[in-house]
Amino acid sequence: MAEPAAPTPLHALHLELGARMAEFAGYALPIHYAKGILAEHLHTRAAASLYDVSHMGQIGLTPAADAACALEALVPADIAALGEGRQRYALFTNPAGGAIDDLMVAHLPGEILLVVNAAGKADDLAHLRAHLPTRVAIEPRFDRALMALQGPLAESALAALCREAATMGFMDARRLDVAGFPATVTRSGYTGEDGFEIGVAAEDAAPVARALLAQPGVMPAGLGARDSLRLEAGLCLYGHDLDPTTTPVEAALIWAIQKSRRPGGERAGGYPGSDVIAEQLADGPSRRRVGLKPEGRAPVRDPAPLFAAEAGGEAIGTVTSGGFGPTVGGPIAMAYVAAQHAAPGTRLWAEVRGRRLAVDIVPLPFVPPAFKR
């Protein structure tokens, strides 16, 4: 018998606000509220929305200096030079260069704080325990709450409860008091909009959420809008656009491998699969992640195969994420295609319910980011 979906610290608040709940990664989470996914998506673009992302895993590593250096043996990112008060995107890789998971790494006073994906957090914790030296203490904080306040009014809403939030730039990370409660705050998110992620103790989650929702322009939003926003932003969803067979180079995440970690850099390589990734950086991968705009109004979803011709031939790629883009005003998708077919402007054909639909490769993201630099 399947395990029942676990509640987050905000479960009672979701029910009070009329959320439509569903299981995701083992947790009961809101898919949307009364106004629906489209309204929540557009509201995030125009004002600010509060998302419950407490299903994500938070892990503390101490002491910070030792943890940062040791973590570099597991990821291609430059963590040793990550300054206090800053955050960086990273990926755990395997010996083939594939992504075991992607994560956020924040350097807070005295510690390195990781935020990992919900479905893989137990495996990520085991991975850290198996590979980090004993001098690094590993503390899972899976009982803590995490909220994402996203949209152009996010700064004013959070600043009303914590003035220092307004001084933060994109990917800053700080320990602050929010509405009188201690919190970890990063200026980041998964929507392409400006915003913050706010981690608090479970017992503080509801009062902090209520204080944020009481601010002008803030409304609750669910996973449906979060997914359509991240798709328009061209952001990868682990398990769809990233998996253990996908390298950062194939995934168009070269920006997540800083120069110091690339061949010729001062701390090049040394992480699992670094030789494979170095070869792909030099010679290019055999496939690439691309954006797709289908012709017409029909959505193209994963795992639709892609072809170079309207009829016949072998598949040259696969759709990994797809749906309707409310801001774009039409269907959009991301896919992996053979490198020789990956140039923007290339027309391909997606097979949907036995029919081939025309799709064009376009640059990512579909909607320009609105981060505060």
Summary of the structure (lengths in Angstrom):
residues: 373
radius of gyration: 20.6
end to end distance: 48.3
largest distance: 63.5
contacts: 1334
relative contact order: 0.14
helix: 24%
strand: 34%
